[in-house]
Amino acid sequence: MNASGLTKIKVFFLLTATACASAALAASATDTAKKAAAKTPTDAQLIASAMKAAPASVAKGATIVAQEADGTMRTLRKGTNGFTCMPDNPATPGPDPMCMDANAMEWAHAWMSHQTPPAGKVGFMYMLAGGTDASNTDPYASKPTQSNHWIKTGPHVMIVGADANFYDMYPKSADPDTSVPYVMWAGTPYQHLMAPVR
């Protein structure tokens, strides 16, 4: 076989290999997209998750919101009773949907924005599906360390935004007994009462 024939065979194999590689990459990209879509909950699933946070009588009339990847909130369902529920955060290790009244929403926004919560606005929050693991001393801890007192609390309600003397009536241990009411994040602007319901 002459050089021209060998060159044509090499070109054929190169084109065939390129086509196969492109097809494999396209298939891989499609599989990745399908897996991502399968992991992304539907709005109906997000609403169902959020409604687990509160008693049915509260959840059925609550506004349901979900946090987008960029941190903004998207309304999934408009409510009528002044409560707002959020679904479980899949990035956290345990179930943590929550439902808040208007004052608690303001408090939560201040906490997430690293701002001082509004004074004189006591808020109430439900977390009846339980709370994910969290630091009892550091409002912004993202993982356990030897010094940040990581705890886990089951189903509970919270009172936020109360005057400091209200919290003085409850235990403020860094490592609390989570089966009784206790203060989380004591001594910070975000201290709040955790009250187990089971």
C-alpha distance (Angstrom), angle and dihedral (degrees) to the residues before:
residue distance angle dihedral
M1 . . .
N2 3.80 . .
A3 3.80 127.4 .
S4 3.80 92.2 -99.3
G5 3.82 91.1 56.3
L6 3.83 91.8 49.0
T7 3.78 90.8 49.9
K8 3.82 91.1 52.2
I9 3.83 90.7 50.7
K10 3.84 91.2 48.6
V11 3.81 90.6 49.4
F12 3.83 90.6 48.4
F13 3.82 92.2 51.2
L14 3.82 91.5 44.7
L15 3.81 91.8 51.5
T16 3.81 91.4 45.4
A17 3.82 91.8 49.7
T18 3.81 91.1 47.4
A19 3.80 91.5 50.0
C20 3.81 91.6 49.0
A21 3.81 91.9 48.0
S22 3.81 91.1 48.9
A23 3.79 91.0 49.7
A24 3.81 91.0 48.7
L25 3.81 91.8 49.5
A26 3.80 91.2 48.0
A27 3.81 91.0 49.2
S28 3.81 90.4 47.7
A29 3.81 91.5 49.8
T30 3.81 90.1 49.0
D31 3.82 91.2 49.5
T32 3.81 90.8 48.7
A33 3.80 91.0 49.6
K34 3.82 91.0 48.3
K35 3.81 91.4 49.8
A36 3.81 91.4 48.8
A37 3.80 90.6 48.7
A38 3.80 90.6 48.5
K39 3.82 90.9 53.1
T40 3.81 93.7 46.8
P41 3.81 107.0 90.0
T42 3.78 119.4 -132.4
D43 3.79 120.5 -117.2
A44 3.82 88.5 -105.3
Q45 3.82 90.2 55.1
L46 3.81 91.5 47.4
I47 3.81 90.9 50.5
A48 3.80 91.7 48.7
S49 3.82 90.4 50.1
A50 3.82 93.0 48.5
M51 3.80 92.1 49.7
K52 3.82 90.4 59.2
A53 3.80 88.9 69.7
A54 3.80 97.2 72.3
P55 3.82 140.4 30.7
A56 3.81 111.0 -75.6
S57 3.81 90.7 -112.6
V58 3.82 89.6 60.1
A59 3.81 98.9 35.1
K60 3.81 94.9 53.4
G61 3.81 91.9 62.8
A62 3.82 98.5 36.2
T63 3.77 127.7 109.7
I64 3.81 109.5 -114.8
V65 3.81 119.3 -144.9
A66 3.79 133.0 175.5
Q67 3.78 128.8 -159.3
E68 3.80 114.8 -119.5
A69 3.81 124.1 -142.4
D70 3.82 90.3 -97.6
G71 3.82 92.0 54.5
T72 3.80 96.9 -104.9
M73 3.79 120.8 128.2
R74 3.79 121.9 -118.6
T75 3.80 120.0 -159.5
L76 3.80 110.9 -130.2
R77 3.79 95.8 176.8
K78 3.79 133.0 6.8
G79 3.80 114.9 -128.9
T80 3.76 137.3 -157.8
N81 3.81 108.1 -150.2
G82 3.83 104.7 66.7
F83 3.81 95.1 -107.4
T84 3.80 123.9 116.2
C85 3.80 121.7 -158.3
M86 3.79 128.1 -162.7
P87 3.83 126.8 -162.6
D88 3.79 127.0 -119.3
N89 3.79 115.0 -69.5
P90 3.83 104.8 -122.9
A91 3.81 91.3 -155.9
T92 3.81 91.9 66.5
P93 3.80 122.6 79.5
G94 3.81 98.7 -120.3
P95 3.82 140.4 29.5
D96 3.78 112.9 -71.7
P97 3.81 113.8 161.9
M98 3.79 111.0 154.1
C99 3.78 139.0 -166.0
M100 3.81 123.2 -157.9
D101 3.76 140.7 -176.4
A102 3.83 118.8 -127.6
N103 3.83 94.9 -89.6
A104 3.80 91.8 49.2
M105 3.82 89.4 50.2
E106 3.81 89.3 55.7
W107 3.81 89.9 48.0
A108 3.82 92.0 49.2
H109 3.80 91.4 48.2
A110 3.81 90.2 52.1
W111 3.81 90.9 49.4
M112 3.82 93.4 48.5
S113 3.82 90.3 46.2
H114 3.83 93.7 47.0
Q115 3.81 89.8 -119.2
T116 3.78 131.7 132.6
P117 3.82 111.7 -91.1
P118 3.81 115.6 -116.7
A119 3.81 113.2 -89.7
G120 3.78 121.6 -117.6
K121 3.80 96.1 18.5
V122 3.80 110.7 116.5
G123 3.79 111.4 -166.1
F124 3.80 135.8 -167.2
M125 3.80 127.3 -144.3
Y126 3.81 134.0 -174.3
M127 3.81 124.2 -149.4
L128 3.80 99.5 167.5
A129 3.82 93.6 156.0
G130 3.80 88.5 60.4
G131 3.76 133.9 -105.5
T132 3.73 128.4 -83.7
D133 3.80 121.1 -119.6
A134 3.80 111.0 -72.2
S135 3.76 143.0 164.3
N136 3.79 112.1 -94.7
T137 3.80 91.8 -154.3
D138 3.82 107.8 33.9
P139 3.83 117.3 59.0
Y140 3.79 90.9 -162.1
A141 3.81 102.8 41.9
S142 3.79 112.2 131.0
K143 3.80 99.4 -173.2
P144 3.80 139.1 15.1
T145 3.79 120.5 -84.2
Q146 3.79 131.5 174.9
S147 3.78 91.0 -97.0
N148 3.81 108.5 36.0
H149 3.83 99.2 77.0
W150 3.81 100.5 -127.3
I151 3.81 112.0 -154.0
K152 3.78 140.6 173.2
T153 3.79 124.4 -139.3
G154 3.79 125.7 -168.0
P155 3.80 124.3 -145.5
H156 3.81 109.4 -24.7
V157 3.78 147.7 148.1
M158 3.80 126.2 -129.7
I159 3.77 136.4 -146.6
V160 3.80 112.2 -153.9
G161 3.79 134.9 178.7
A162 3.81 96.9 30.5
D163 3.81 123.2 142.4
A164 3.80 115.5 -85.3
N165 3.83 92.5 -110.4
F166 3.81 89.8 61.5
Y167 3.80 90.5 61.5
D168 3.81 91.6 47.1
M169 3.83 87.8 74.9
Y170 3.83 91.9 66.2
P171 3.83 136.2 62.8
K172 3.79 114.4 -85.1
S173 3.79 99.6 -172.9
A174 3.79 116.0 149.2
D175 3.81 86.9 -132.8
P176 3.82 102.8 38.5
D177 3.76 132.9 -175.4
T178 3.82 97.2 -106.7
S179 3.79 92.3 -161.0
V180 3.83 90.3 75.5
P181 3.82 132.0 44.7
Y182 3.81 113.3 -75.8
V183 3.80 140.2 163.2
M184 3.79 118.6 -101.9
W185 3.81 121.1 -156.1
A186 3.81 90.6 10.4
G187 3.78 115.3 -165.3
T188 3.82 94.1 22.5
P189 3.82 126.9 100.5
Y190 3.81 86.3 -106.9
Q191 3.81 99.6 56.6
H192 3.78 111.2 139.4
L193 3.78 140.6 168.4
M194 3.79 118.0 -100.4
A195 3.81 111.8 -159.2
P196 3.83 118.3 -175.8
V197 3.79 116.5 -140.3
R198 3.84 98.6 -161.3
